[in-house]
């Protein structure tokens, strides 16, 4: 016969088991934090992004539950803007609670997703390969690559390994610009002019390394469909004009560093109105887009648009080589596929 003391013990054990089971159920229901790994600690972006993600974001659901946990410094000894900054940014990121590792192979088992941040675009294809092979969703910071051929190979790797990826400039998401799309006061978009600072860099075509900010902004408003490109370059600036389908025209003005006032801006021409915005880069909207991508595994930018951004810039390079002749997007795409 069970006495009162034994009954209480049984009841207590049952309640304890029920509590533990309930807590385990809650833990199972709560989403696990997404562990982010960084490749390349040679750009200020790594400090900005890590500070956003590794602070207390309990009141910011748009980026909460995503943490940078490990990073591989990388760096290119032949690229001064890379190797001269690796040590400083590595120390900053380490102080934010990030584990520093010695290789990409060491990084990948520690993380769920990757931000490829190496400032030198010539390194991106080689660094992206093992990430794709490990099937880790990946954000690739600007520039996606230093050649259109590498861009196409990165896109092919994404398909081969069925692994989501995306690239974008913060200009695309900065407040004021997204609001220009599908705007009733502007109507159908007939054309757009954008401008940004442009810096040349070792191993990169003129526009690829920094001009990509303004070109990505242009494409965020015009979309795909550019047919041909004409470019003119002087010591002060570079003017690139693209002719889109339906007769639309999109231009990008690259302002050379130290030659005049620089900035970021867009003028949009529509069937109902004209609008101009000159808001400077804001990294937080890009960060929220990256986090949403890590959660959904869906790129906020269509793949063909990410690729055509670089085809536009490659066509601009070819136009300059030809003395300003129009160059077809299809021609540079075909040549890049052959890796001429």
ABEGO torsion letter per residue (X at the ends): XBBAAAAAAAAAAAAAAAAAAAAAAAAAABBBBBBBBBBEBABAAAAAAAAAAABBAAABAAABGBBBABBBAEEBAABAAAAAAAAAAAAAAAAAGBBBBABAAAAAAABABBBBABABAAAAAAAAAAAAAAGBBBBBBOBABABAAAAAAAAAAAAAAGBBBBBBBAAAABBGAAAABGBAAAEBBABBBBBBBBBBBBGBBAAAAAAAAAAAAAAAAAEBGBABBBBBBBAABBBBBBBBBGGBBBBBBBBBBGAEBBEBBBBBBBAABBBBBABBBBAAAAAAAAAAAAAAGBBABBAAAAAAAAAAAAAAAAAAAAGGBBBBAAAAAAAAAAGX
